[in-house]
Amino acid sequence: MSTKGADVSAGSMDLTDFELVGYTSGLSAGLAEALADLDDTELMTVARGGYAAVPVGRAHPDATVVEHRMATAEGVAILDVRLPPGLAPLRHPGNRPEVVGLRLAAVRIGVARRLLDQALAAPGDPTPVPPCCLTVRADILSALGSLRRDLTGMAGHPSRKTIVDVHTHLTHLGRRVAMLVASDGRHTDHPARALFIAELVADTWVGV
């Protein structure tokens, strides 16, 4: 669906749906939902700093893709969408950056919850989860719930500052999750890489 020249609604899909996609299907699928109603031209007007994180399948064959091994492993492509010097976007972004920021925040909550639950029910691991880890997990889930309520409250009138604040908190919580579930979450083959790629995705769309 094209949104040419008009603001888009943060409520066009319930934010809980974006969280659910992040939880059940992961970061790339959640990112696809968050960008579903932006066409390729709008990617250049909405993205911050000239780079746009998109699902690998969304990258046009002629696009300039920045090499990033962890992002590729997570199903995310980083596009260089900078315009040549002297050119300016033909469309005004309207409220699209804020709406995309809201949706991505919900996706990041889902991704963090997904990793927390996977770690708790790791297949083939008979070792009981230490009580201290359960306490940390409960604290993180509580903080994620608080951010979810914040998103719901700002859905009708998102501002750049409040969205940046939410994503900053999500980055902090994501790093806590990574420390809890992985000794080396930045390793390409560990599922916790999704948390670090989510930071990169947010940086391209929100400018955290």
N, C-alpha and C positions, 0 to 999 in steps of 0.2 A: 504494500500500500504506500503510495507516495504522499508526502506531506509538504509539497512544494509551497513555499512562501507563507506557510501558516504554522502557528504553534500546534504542538501535539499534546495530547492529554496524558498526564502521568497515570491516570486511571484507566487508560485504554485496555490494559490488562491488569488485574489485581496484582499488587506487588508480591503477595504471597505466592502467586503462580511463578514469578521469577525465582523466588527462593526455592520453590519446589523443584524447578528444573535444575538449579545449581546443586541441590541435594541429591536428586535421583540420577542426573545425567552428567554432572560435572561442569567445569568452567566454560569450555568451548560451546557446549549446548546452551548454557545460560547466556553467554555473550551473543550467540545467534539470535536468541529471543529478544535481547535488549536492543539489538540493532535492526530488527526485522522490518520496521517501517521507515527506515532511512535508505534512500537509494545511493548509488555509488557516488554521485556528485555531492550529495549532502555529507558524505564522510569527510570531505575536505573542509567543509565549513564548520562542522561540529567538533572535529578532533582538535586537541590542544597541542600546540608546538610543532605541527607539521607531520605528526606520526599518528597512525590509527591502528589499534589492535582489533583484528577481526578473526572470525573462525577461518581456518585454513581453506575451507571450501568456498569462502566468500572472496578470496583473493583472485582478482582478474588475471588472466595469463600475461597481460601486458603490464601489470603492476610492478612497482619497484619494492621488493620485499627485503627487509633488513634481516641478515642472518642472525638467528638466535636459537641455539639448539634446544634449550629448555622450553621455550615458547612453542617451537615446532612439535616437540614431544607431547605437549599438552594440547595440541590441535589448534594453536593460535599463531597467526601470522602478523608481523609488525610491518605495516605498509608505510613507505615514505610518500606522503601526500603533499609535500611542500610545493608551493607554486613557484614558477620562475620569478626572478626579481622583477619588480614593477607591475606584476599582476595581482589582482585582488579577487576574492571570491565573488561570484555573481549573485549569490543568495545570502540573505541574512540568516544566521542560525536560529533566531527566535529563542524559544525556551528549550530547544532540543538538547543543548548540553546539560541542562539541569535535569531533564526527564531521563536522559540516558544515565546520568549519574545516580538518580534514584534507583533505576532498574538494576544497575550494576551493583549497587550496595546490597540490594536484596539477594542477588546472585551470590555475592561474596559471603553473605550470612549462610546461605545454603551450602556452599562449598566447605566452609569451616565446620558446620554441623556434620556434614558427610564424613570428614576426616576424623572428627571426634568419635563418631559412632563406629567407624571402621576400626579404629584403634582399640575401642572397648571390646569389640567382638572379633579380634584377629583370629582367623581360622588356624587351627593346629597349634595354638599357643596356650598351654595349660597353666601358665604362670598367672596367679591372681594379680589383678591390678592393685598396686599399693594404695592405701587410703589417702595418702597425700595427693596422688594423681587424680583420684576421684574428686577430691576437694577442689583442686585447680580446675578440673573439667567443669564442675558445677559452677564455679565462679565465672568461667568463660561463657558458659551457656546463659547465665544470668545477664551478663553484659551484652551478649548478642540479642537477648530478648528485649533489653532496654533500647538498643539501637533500632530494633524492629519497630518498637512503638514510636520512636522518633520519626522513622520513615513514614509510618502511617499518618502521623500528625502533620507532616510537611507535604504530603502527596499533592494537595490541591494548590499549594503556592510555594514550590521549592525555590530556594535562593542558592546562589553559588557558594556563599560562605557556609551555610548550614550543611550543604552536601559535602564540601571539602572537609568539614569537621567530622562528619560521619565516616568518610573514607579514611581519614587519619586515624580514628579510633579502630577501624577495621584492620588497618595495617598493623597496629600494635597488637590487637587480639590475634591476628593471623600468625604473627611471629611467636606468640605464646603457644598457640596450637602446634606450630611446627616444632617448638622445643619439647612439647609434651609427647608428640607422636613419633618423632624421628630424631635420631642422633645427628643425621646429616640431611636435613630436609631440602637442602639446595642441590642434592644429587639428582641428576637427570632422571634416574629410574625410580625415584621414590615418589609416591602419590602426593606427598607434602609439597612437591614443586608447584602444585596448583596454587598454593597460597602466595608464593613469590611471584608467579606469573600474574596472579590477580592484582598484585601491587602495580606491576608494569601496565596492565590493561587500564587500571584506574588512572594512572599517570597520563596516559595518552588521551583519555576521554574527559577527565576531571581536572587534571593538572595539579594533583595533590603535591 
